[in-house]
Amino acid sequence: MRKQIYFLFLIFLVGTFPIQSFAQNRLLRYADKQKELENYQHAAETYEQAYNRTPKISTARSAAEAYSQVQDYEKSFDWWEKVITNEEAERADYSQYLTAAMKVGKADQIDEMLKGSSFDENDFPELDFDLIRAMSAKKANVKLVPAKGINTDGSDFGLKTDNEGNKYFSSDRGNIMPTDKKGVRLDAKSNLYSTEKSSFNDRAFFGIYKFDKDSTLSKLTSDLPDALHISDPCLMESQQIIFYSVFRDVNKIKGSREYSLNSEIFYSKIRPDGTLSDSKPFPINSITEYGVMNPFVDEQNKRIYFSSDKPGGKGGFDIYYVTYDEELKFGEPVNLGTNINTAKNERYPSVNGSTFYFSSNGLPGLGGMDIFKAEISPSGFKNVQNLGSPYNSPRDDFGYLVTKEGKRYLSSDRTGGMGLDDIYLIEDLFKRLIARVIDCDDNIISEEFTTTLTKKEGAVGIASLRNTKGEILADLEPESNFNLKISKKGYFSIQDSTLSTIGLQDDILEREYKLVRIPYNLPVLVDIVYYDLDKAQIRNDAEPVLNKIAELMVKYDFLDLAVASHTDTRASVEYNRILSEKRARAVKDHLSKFGISENRVRIDWFGKEKLANDCGDGVPCPETKHQLNRRSELVLEAFSDPNREYDLPASLFGKDLCDENALFEEIQNEMNSIPAVYFDFDKSTIRAVHEKDLERVTLMMKKLKNLQLYLSGHTDQRGNEDYNMKLAERRAKAVLEYLVQRGVEANRIEYKWFGKSQPINDCGTIPCTENMHQLNRRTELRLK
């Protein structure tokens, strides 16, 4: 970055002298004069010639300083190396040598450099080696990419953009014009000799260039007749105005014969042809007293930030702002204060939301100008932070910008660039994944669990870690897709294949996962199949039940079946145990036809040990009662193997896994439909035909502890209302009492009665058959 502190721009020395014809002292006087005029490129070359004639430490020192001024840091380092090898070298020379070493990327060699000297790090308090090492080691997850189509072998810096995607920047692109006559002095003297080039490094003056969205490059032309250097563009798009820094060729100042010239800020309209018109000076300008430069327009807050070395500052160039209104009436300058400004130089302000960016060589940094950020608050600017590496380098880093689209740019003269200063696009090297794993109470799980993170392309494993909060942290490559698996014994494994950084604008990808205990041996539905006397064959009326269970087991591989088979009390204990085993195996064989493996069907048999009623040995019972004992109870269980780790089934994605009651409601609804219990005319006695249905309900209520049963009693429409209400109540109670006698807790059953008010068939308005009246005489059962 060319020197732009008290004097922004320098111009040229013209004239080549026949060096060989001068004596050594005449050559040095000439070099000193060029250095005084800040014609550093020519001065450096002349010092080099003088040193080659007569090596002196003072000449080498001057050459090193001059090369540093024109950003030729490699040559500057070489010359400082010559200085410190001289026996007359002083501590200050070593300080400059170490600074030069850092600028050429040799910071890691400083310990070695000091070994051969009489100094150590403590002798250089002005160099914070620990800070430099710490900031160099702390790498951000970004990389700097040269801005496409913009950089040249000269200086290109200070990029800004507009709403249409056009880019504006400063550049001195063009041919080098070797000095052959006295140079133009633009920064501090009134005696101007040329308007062709800058004497600083024999390059063209700075101009503002536009790189449009179609990649067409053009140069903006100013209507200021005396403008030489024009740089630092910044747009006020609401008024189609551009602000910029200017160094003008002013030959006459009223009342002054000797005067200094300083940079100024102007603003102009931009015509479609690229001409800057109707140019006006910024009211803060004072060309002969102090410099004003680096404008930045904050349209959201109606402020214009700028740098100036005007009297009353903290030292060097400070950053100020002025407010403005719709008529471009500007307020008084406000210094940003000591949190931002130092005794040295603060430059290149920019704003993104509530964050303020700037460059400084007065705050602790890596060397040269470093980029910093601060928070903008109602009380001022606070929490100043150095952006660190790689945003900053041992050289000058400045012109940081965040565009409206979120793209980030900076300018730098760091090593490896194309020219003296280059514009870089900042791309994310990694995106940061922050994943919180919570339990059913929304607390972050602190216990150990296993995390497996892979990149989809190539299944490359990616390292992750957990911070003190228990969060999963990992660095993800940009524009890539990933798989994440989280597993813990006794919990559902979590699989996430939706992680992606493709098109991700933010630096952080956040996720939250719920790790839920596996509800092992959770019954999800039950049913009963019945057998003929002394038979084990599956009856026709049992096949629909078993076929539906097989269908569910094929659909949901986490479901297994528990079968408990029974007999009535007739015949011996041993005979009945064998018969009940045959009945259990018949169920397993039937399911095998559907491809259900044997290990998914667990069978038990009990003979006549566990009766459904009191029809024991010697007890006279009708055949319908014996039938209730000849049965296989079927319990479909989820996650029946407590030693197995289950992935979260795809069918359960999106469900509240913490609510076991609702987890399998859909599956239960497929099987748990219960027919109504119908009654004879004017009766409330349970018919034998409905006892099978109520046995099934009993089994459901015993196995599925999450279920509640709701009963509603009804009558047909014959008889008066009061009588029918009492009859409906008796019918509902009859079902409740049957279930309670079978071992169902009464507090899990709720019953109501409605008389004839809710008929299936409204026999008061249409003629009804006896079958239609029968449908009205019922108790409805609803499980939930």
Secondary structure, DSSP 8 states (H G I E B T S, - for coil): ----SSS-----------GGGS-HHHHHHHHHHHHHTT-HHHHHHHHHHHHHHS--HHHHHHHHHHHHHTT-HHHHHHHHHHHHTSTT--HHHHHHHHHHHHHTT-GGGHHHHHHTSS--GGG-TTS-HHHHHHHHH-B-SEEEEE-TTT--SSBEEEEEE-TTS-EEEEE--S------S-----SS-S----SS--TTTS----EEEEE-TT--EEE-EES-TTEEEEEEEEEEGGGTEEEEEEEE----BTTBSS-----EEEEEEE-TTSEEEEEEE-TT-BTTTB-EEEEEEETTTTEEEEEE--TTSSSSSEEEEEEB-TT--B---EE--TTT--SS-EEEEEEETTEEEEEESSSS-SSSSEEEEEEEETTEEEEEEE--BTT--SS-EEEEEE-TTS-EEEEE--TT-SSSBEEEEEEES-EEEEEEEE-TTS-B--S--EEEEEETTTTEE--EEE-TT--EEEEE-TT-EEEEEEE-TTB-BEEEEEEE-TT--SSEEEEEEE--B--TTEEEEEEEEE--TT--S--TTTHHHHHHHHHHHHH-TTEEEEEEE---SSS-HHHHHHHHHHHHHHHHHHHHTTT--GGGEEEEE-TTSS-SSS--TT----HHHHHHHSEEEEEEEES--TTS--B--GGGTTS-TT-HHHHTHHHHHHH-----EE--TT-----GGGHHHHHHHHHHHHH-TT--EEEEE---S-S-HHHHHHHHHHHHHHHHHHHHHTT--GGGEEEEE-TTSS-SS-TTTS---HHHHHHHSEEEEEE-
